[in-house]
């Protein structure tokens, strides 16, 4: 036999323990031509499952164990065994590793436990034209060949019968195995029950043994007391009294045990009542938590509303402060205009006195803004020469600008806002000329020029 890199798993299992019907070899030729590769076709049966280290070997006819292989090839595992095409497999033997003699060989499928799962019909390695060669043999050799063929046929028939018997034996053993497994499960359940019963019995016997030991000890003490009865009669009476006392105490202990049992039942009832009360308290607590959460949400809403009101109050306060500032500015402007008006009156009196006229002795009255500043005095032939000054000193209703939004003649909120928007400039009340805040003196001179 030729050595390989890694030997396959083999065993010394005899032919009687092999299962030749689980793998079937197909298209096996009677002979193969030496020098060429050999392809082995095989099929898995329905209940056979291949494994990773299964192999196919070429054995010489008459082999006894799987260790007598000539050469072998590892089996390729199919991806899906449920597929019908996966059942049909093949493996190729290279010509270099094939036998060189003309003995009879056969393919054998061996699993990874070293058990044969299938075997092919015998075949030879010989040239194809060997049948055309005239072979001269003697009658003895012919009879020997016929005898050998008969033996092979008989061996083949025995193998077939053995295969059928093994299949039947396998099915019987599987049925028996199923039955044994059921019996084993039944025995296991019975065993568990017996173990529980034995454990209970053991506990019972341990309790009885302790009781008997206690009685035995009491008996020994009684015997000792009996042997010393003559010498210790008084002691016996005392011990009997103590025994009766102990019995009474035992009765008291038993009664106390019963009382404790009743107390335990009462405590269990109270515990159940407390558990129900605790459940109700938890429900109430959840309701309170929900109420608190709602109150928190209401508080958050109120705080937001309060913050909005505070912001609105702050805006109103700021606007009121700004209005007060504007009012103060207007008041100062009014006082300044009154001072300028007094100054103009004094200047007018000075000019009249310079002209030799008395202001109080004038036969006409200075026209007011309500009577129309452009009307002439009828007492003078050429009119009042200072009428223009007086008219310019007090602006006419037409010179007062109206609000472009509400069309009001008086000062309104829009005018105040406009003045607040332009605090850095001065506006002439007569000609609407605007002066920067840095040119205050020029603005006053300009207004004064209107009064001349």
Secondary structure, DSSP 8 states (H G I E B T S, - for coil): ----SS--------GGG--TBSEEEES--SEE-TTS-EEEEEEE-TT----TT-EEEEEETT--SGGGEEEEEE----S-TTSHHHHEEEEEE-GGGS--S---EEEEEE-TTS-EEEE---BEE--GGGGGS-----HHHHHHHHHHHHHHHHHHHHHHHHHHHHHHHHHHHHHHHHHHHHHHHHHHHHHHHHHHHHHHHHHHHHHHHHHHHHHHHHHHHHHHHHHTTTT-HHHHHHHHHHHHHHHHHHHHHHHHHHHHHHHHHHHHHHHHHHHHHHHHHHHHHHHHHHHHHHHHHHHHHHHHHHHHHHHHHHHHHHHHHHHHHHHHHHHHHHHHHHHHHHHHHHHHHHHHHHTT--STT-SS----TTT-TT---TTSSS--TTHHHHHHHS--GGGS---TTT--SS--HHHHHHHHHTTTEEE-TTT--EEEGGGHHHHHHHHHHHT-
